[in-house]
Amino acid sequence: MINSDLFKPRLPKPSLLRWEIAAALLIKVVLLTGLWFLIFRWQDRPAVKPDPAAHFALAPAKAAAAAEFSSQPLTKEPSHVR
């Protein structure tokens, strides 16, 4: 008759599969931790903590430039009333 060994699924031992899954998860955690350090921790840090108020304060040169680019249109468009 037909040999029944041919139809049995060939899976690794459960203990070997657990070790492979654990190793894959460990590698994933190590790589994600390294990526986190690369993105968030090893950036070029400024010597002095930046001052947001000084950054957003308008200097006289910036105020003149801002006046040139006003949000108000220079020419008034006619209103189309229907």
C-alpha positions, 0 to 999 in steps of 0.5 A: 500500500501507500507509505504513510510517512510521505503524507506527514507534514515535516515541521521542525521540533517545537523547541527549535521553532521556539528558539527561532522565534525568540531569536527573531524577536530579539533581533527585531528589538535590538534593531528597533532600539538602534533605529530609535537611538539613531533617529532621536538621540544621536542628532546634532544637539545645539550647545545652548537650548533654543529660545522659542521667544527669540525665534518667533520675535520679529526683527526690524528687517523681518517686519519690513519684509512681512509688510511687503507680503501682506495677506490683504490684496492690493487691488479690490476685486469686484463682488459678483452678486447674483 
